[in-house]
Amino acid sequence: MSALLDVAGLKVHFATRKGTVFAVDGVSFTIGKEETLGLVGESGCGKSTLGKAIVGLSPITDGKVVLEGQTISGLTRRQMRPLRPRVQMIFQDPFASLNPRLTVGRILEEPLMVHRRGNKAERRARVAELMRIVGLPPEAAKRHPHEFSGGQRQRIGIARALALNPSLIVCDEAVSALDVSIQAQVVNLLRDLQKQYGLSYFFISHDLSVVRHIADRVMVMYLGQVVEIADRRSLWQRPLHPYTRALIAAAPRPSPQAARGKKRELVEGEIPSPSNPPSGCRFRTRCPFAEPICAAEVPPLRATGTGHLTACHFVHETPEGAFAGPGE
């Protein structure tokens, strides 16, 4: 699978009165064409900052972002302008991300106007097409965002992201504000659109059940760094990093009977401040298997199986990629 997006050593640091916040600190990954990479982790681990950095909404401190073979990090706003149609974003709040003063038709037409796509008649035809694509009646384009339900507003956000025919869409908690039944509808819509238009998604969510449903591969992030990357099946069947195992254990089970009798490896304590992260392995202060080496050395993200990467001192390169931590 050829890489559509290649991110290498990406850092996003913010200077504050209390010091530097290491929101994203040396993240590397790829997204293939027509692939969905899911990103999971607790609140405050840097997921949304990473997504915004990729689309140019957060300044990059260091590192490289390459989209379709072209470096887009470090470009000025003028240099980035012709490249923006290729990567779009769906935001978490489907109401706050839409201008309440504009009709939906104008909201969807605006990116076409900014990038000078078509004449007035062609833009209106495109707006009507976008409404149909996301399952809304074209005549509803005359209404304002407050006249729609939350699920409908998120469909409008999806239509806006599709307006310029992007290659990659960053979905930042795109369904977290919706009811469970509506979440399923929106996720199924995203999957259908991916097949129809050959899209790639960077799907950010704290909900592992949603990520399990939509993602091809999953990346786990903790305190600004990646701790594990694997295909969806491998991650759920054989999670290797203690943090990943704890996240999966803490996720709600569909059947109480299925969960009964199974050991739950829950994470205790609060996530440390990104302005003062622990030395070595950042998860060590909450890890039940932490040893002195965890404080002294940063564990590299290394292969522990085919396509399975893990950053843990106690995961060794074996055919099974076995976790060899204390007590195992």
SULWO-V299259 format. One record per residue. N is the residue number from 1. RES is the residue in three letters. SS is DSSP state (2 for helix, 1 for strand, 0 for the rest). OMEGA is omega in whole degrees, 0 to 359 (none if undefined). BURIAL is b if it has 16 or more other ideal C-beta (glycine too) atoms within 10 Angstrom, else e. Layout:
N	RES	SS	OMEGA	BURIAL
N	RES	SS	OMEGA	BURIAL
This chain:
1	MET	0	180	e
2	SER	0	184	e
3	ALA	1	172	b
4	LEU	1	180	b
5	LEU	1	178	b
6	ASP	1	180	b
7	VAL	1	184	b
8	ALA	1	175	e
9	GLY	1	185	e
10	LEU	1	177	b
11	LYS	1	173	b
12	VAL	1	180	b
13	HIS	1	179	b
14	PHE	1	178	b
15	ALA	1	177	e
16	THR	1	178	e
17	ARG	0	182	e
18	LYS	0	180	e
19	GLY	1	182	e
20	THR	1	175	e
21	VAL	1	181	b
22	PHE	1	186	b
23	ALA	1	174	b
24	VAL	1	191	b
25	ASP	1	176	b
26	GLY	1	183	b
27	VAL	1	178	b
28	SER	1	177	e
29	PHE	1	176	b
30	THR	1	172	b
31	ILE	1	181	b
32	GLY	1	177	e
33	LYS	0	180	e
34	GLU	0	179	b
35	GLU	0	172	b
36	THR	1	174	b
37	LEU	1	177	b
38	GLY	1	177	b
39	LEU	1	181	b
40	VAL	1	180	b
41	GLY	0	179	b
42	GLU	0	174	b
43	SER	0	180	e
44	GLY	0	182	b
45	CYS	0	176	b
46	GLY	0	184	b
47	LYS	2	183	b
48	SER	2	178	b
49	THR	2	178	b
50	LEU	2	179	b
51	GLY	2	180	b
52	LYS	2	178	b
53	ALA	2	181	b
54	ILE	2	180	b
55	VAL	2	177	b
56	GLY	0	180	b
57	LEU	0	173	e
58	SER	0	181	b
59	PRO	0	180	e
60	ILE	0	179	b
61	THR	0	181	b
62	ASP	1	179	e
63	GLY	1	188	b
64	LYS	1	175	e
65	VAL	1	181	b
66	VAL	1	180	b
67	LEU	1	180	b
68	GLU	0	177	b
69	GLY	0	182	e
70	GLN	1	179	e
71	THR	1	181	e
72	ILE	0	176	b
73	SER	0	178	b
74	GLY	0	179	e
75	LEU	0	174	e
76	THR	0	180	e
77	ARG	2	180	e
78	ARG	2	179	e
79	GLN	2	183	e
80	MET	2	187	e
81	ARG	2	181	e
82	PRO	0	181	e
83	LEU	0	185	e
84	ARG	2	179	b
85	PRO	2	185	b
86	ARG	2	178	b
87	VAL	1	183	b
88	GLN	1	186	b
89	MET	1	171	b
90	ILE	1	187	b
91	PHE	0	184	b
92	GLN	0	184	b
93	ASP	0	183	e
94	PRO	0	177	b
95	PHE	0	182	e
96	ALA	0	182	e
97	SER	0	179	b
98	LEU	0	180	b
99	ASN	0	184	e
100	PRO	0	182	e
101	ARG	0	183	e
102	LEU	0	172	e
103	THR	1	179	b
104	VAL	2	178	b
105	GLY	2	179	b
106	ARG	2	178	e
107	ILE	2	181	b
108	LEU	2	180	b
109	GLU	2	187	b
110	GLU	2	178	b
111	PRO	2	177	b
112	LEU	2	178	b
113	MET	2	182	e
114	VAL	2	182	e
115	HIS	0	173	e
116	ARG	0	178	e
117	ARG	0	174	b
118	GLY	0	175	e
119	ASN	0	186	e
120	LYS	2	180	e
121	ALA	2	180	e
122	GLU	2	178	e
123	ARG	2	179	b
124	ARG	2	177	b
125	ALA	2	179	e
126	ARG	2	177	b
127	VAL	2	179	b
128	ALA	2	178	b
129	GLU	2	179	e
130	LEU	2	178	b
131	MET	2	179	b
132	ARG	2	182	e
133	ILE	2	183	b
134	VAL	0	174	b
135	GLY	0	178	e
136	LEU	0	179	b
137	PRO	0	182	e
138	PRO	2	181	e
139	GLU	2	178	e
140	ALA	2	179	e
141	ALA	2	180	b
142	LYS	2	182	e
143	ARG	0	179	e
144	HIS	1	184	e
145	PRO	2	184	b
146	HIS	2	180	e
147	GLU	2	181	e
148	PHE	0	174	b
149	SER	0	181	e
150	GLY	2	179	e
151	GLY	2	178	b
152	GLN	2	178	b
153	ARG	2	178	b
154	GLN	2	174	b
155	ARG	2	176	b
156	ILE	2	177	b
157	GLY	2	177	b
158	ILE	2	179	b
159	ALA	2	179	b
160	ARG	2	179	b
161	ALA	2	181	b
162	LEU	2	191	b
163	ALA	0	186	b
164	LEU	0	178	b
165	ASN	0	182	e
166	PRO	0	173	b
167	SER	0	184	b
168	LEU	1	175	b
169	ILE	1	175	b
170	VAL	1	181	b
171	CYS	1	184	b
172	ASP	1	182	b
173	GLU	0	190	b
174	ALA	0	181	b
175	VAL	0	186	b
176	SER	0	181	e
177	ALA	0	186	b
178	LEU	0	174	b
179	ASP	0	186	e
180	VAL	2	181	e
181	SER	2	179	e
182	ILE	2	176	b
183	GLN	2	182	b
184	ALA	2	180	e
185	GLN	2	182	b
186	VAL	2	178	b
187	VAL	2	178	b
188	ASN	2	176	e
189	LEU	2	179	b
190	LEU	2	179	b
191	ARG	2	178	e
192	ASP	2	180	e
193	LEU	2	179	b
194	GLN	2	179	b
195	LYS	2	185	e
196	GLN	2	187	e
197	TYR	2	178	e
198	GLY	0	184	e
199	LEU	0	169	b
200	SER	1	180	b
201	TYR	1	165	b
202	PHE	1	192	b
203	PHE	1	183	b
204	ILE	1	181	b
205	SER	0	172	b
206	HIS	0	183	b
207	ASP	0	183	b
208	LEU	2	181	b
209	SER	2	178	e
210	VAL	2	179	b
211	VAL	2	179	b
212	ARG	2	183	b
213	HIS	2	189	e
214	ILE	2	190	b
215	ALA	0	170	b
216	ASP	0	174	b
217	ARG	1	182	b
218	VAL	1	176	b
219	MET	1	181	b
220	VAL	1	185	b
221	MET	1	178	b
222	TYR	1	175	b
223	LEU	0	174	b
224	GLY	0	182	b
225	GLN	1	178	b
226	VAL	1	180	b
227	VAL	1	179	b
228	GLU	1	173	b
229	ILE	1	179	b
230	ALA	1	173	b
231	ASP	1	188	b
232	ARG	2	183	b
233	ARG	2	181	e
234	SER	2	184	b
235	LEU	2	182	b
236	TRP	2	181	b
237	GLN	2	185	e
238	ARG	0	176	b
239	PRO	0	187	b
240	LEU	0	182	b
241	HIS	0	180	b
242	PRO	2	180	b
243	TYR	2	178	b
244	THR	2	180	b
245	ARG	2	180	b
246	ALA	2	178	b
247	LEU	2	181	b
248	ILE	2	179	b
249	ALA	2	183	b
250	ALA	2	182	e
251	ALA	0	179	e
252	PRO	0	178	e
253	ARG	0	180	e
254	PRO	0	182	e
255	SER	0	177	e
256	PRO	2	180	e
257	GLN	2	181	e
258	ALA	2	182	e
259	ALA	2	185	e
260	ARG	0	177	e
261	GLY	0	181	e
262	LYS	0	181	e
263	LYS	0	180	e
264	ARG	0	182	e
265	GLU	0	185	e
266	LEU	0	179	e
267	VAL	0	178	b
268	GLU	0	177	e
269	GLY	0	181	e
270	GLU	0	176	e
271	ILE	0	181	b
272	PRO	0	179	b
273	SER	0	177	e
274	PRO	0	176	b
275	SER	0	179	e
276	ASN	0	184	e
277	PRO	0	178	b
278	PRO	0	176	b
279	SER	0	178	e
280	GLY	0	177	b
281	CYS	0	184	b
282	ARG	0	180	b
283	PHE	0	189	b
284	ARG	2	183	b
285	THR	2	180	b
286	ARG	2	185	b
287	CYS	0	180	b
288	PRO	0	183	e
289	PHE	0	186	b
290	ALA	0	178	b
291	GLU	0	181	e
292	PRO	2	180	e
293	ILE	2	181	e
294	CYS	2	177	b
295	ALA	2	186	e
296	ALA	2	187	e
297	GLU	0	175	e
298	VAL	0	180	e
299	PRO	0	179	b
300	PRO	0	174	e
301	LEU	0	187	b
302	ARG	1	182	e
303	ALA	1	177	e
304	THR	0	183	b
305	GLY	0	181	b
306	THR	0	179	e
307	GLY	0	182	e
308	HIS	0	181	b
309	LEU	1	181	b
310	THR	1	177	b
311	ALA	0	179	b
312	CYS	0	180	b
313	HIS	0	186	b
314	PHE	0	172	b
315	VAL	1	186	b
316	HIS	0	179	e
317	GLU	0	177	e
318	THR	0	178	e
319	PRO	0	180	e
320	GLU	0	185	e
321	GLY	0	190	b
322	ALA	0	173	b
323	PHE	1	185	b
324	ALA	0	182	e
325	GLY	0	178	b
326	PRO	0	178	e
327	GLY	0	180	e
328	GLU	0	none	e
